[in-house]
Amino acid sequence: MTQLSDAAEPEHLTRTTSWMEQVELHMRAHNSAPLTSRQHERLQIARANGVEPWAAFDQIVGADNVQF
């Protein structure tokens, strides 16, 4: 029998975040404008090529897409 700790982390802290969810978190952190269809397409290509979410965000969305 496995004992659970009283200090077990909530589910949202232990679940795996998908690649695109990670990009969306970066977008929220940088107050980015919504993605264009071209940016979304480029992100899908980057994911297929093994680019890390942060690097893909930086290369494809970047600071030019930030709203103030």
N, C-alpha and C positions, 0 to 999 in steps of 0.2 A: 504494500500500500504506500502510495506517495503522499507525504504530508505537505500541505500548502502553508506557506508562511502567512502570517497576518499582514505582512507588509507587501503582499503580492501587488505587482503593478497593474494598473487598469489596462483593459484590453487595447485601448487606442495607443498605449505606449509599447506594447509588445508585438503588435501585428506588423507584418512586413508592408512597407510602402512601395507601391509600384513605381516604375521609372517615370511615367507621366505625372503621377502624384507628386513626386519629388520636384519635377520641373515646375509644377503649379505652386508648390510651396515657395520655391525661389521667386516666382512671379509675384506672389503676395508679399513676400519680404521686401521686394523692390518696388512695390506699387506699380507693377507693369500694366500697360493697357492690354486688352484682350488680344489674343493671337489672331493674325490674319490667316487665311487658308494656306498661303504660301509658307508662313512660318511653321504652321502645324505640320505640313508636308515635310519640310526640312527637318523638323524634330523627329518625325517617324523614321526618316532616312538615317539620322544620326544614331537613334536607338538601335536600328538594325545593324549599324556598323560598329556597335560596341562603345560609343562615346558615352562618358559619364554624364548624368543629368545636369550637374553644375556647369560642366564645360559646354554642353549643348546649349544651355540657357545663355551662357556668356557669349558664345559665338553667333547664335541665331537670333535671340531676342535682344540681349544686351541693354546697355544704358540708353540707347536711342528710343526705346519703347516705354520709357518710364513716364508716368503722368505726375504732374505737380499740381 
